[in-house]
Amino acid sequence: MAYIETSAPIETVKNLSDFLRVSGDWHRRNAGEDQGMLSELWYRGVKTGHPSQSPGVYRSGFTDRAKRLKVTGSLEAKRLRLERDMLS
């Protein structure tokens, strides 16, 4: 798994509109060709109540939901699918 790290926040997001703009700009700059918002990049969010720093998609509740999906593929593919469905 690859991680993209920054030394400081690039921009503070205050509302959904800001998030959509900033994340869209980031994806256009960093996602692979022809992947856009469906790339294999995970949105981690912020460290609030989860000291392990693991993305929500790797926490037990999300993983359990992903396992129950009625789609084929690896657990990693199911996590990605569930996250994309939720974001949609």
Buried (B, 14 or more C-beta within 10 A) or exposed (E): EEEEEEEEEEEEBEEEEEEEEBBEEBBEEEBEEEEEBEBEBBEBEEEEEEEEEEBBBBEEEBBEBBEEBEEEEEEEBBBBBBBEEEEE
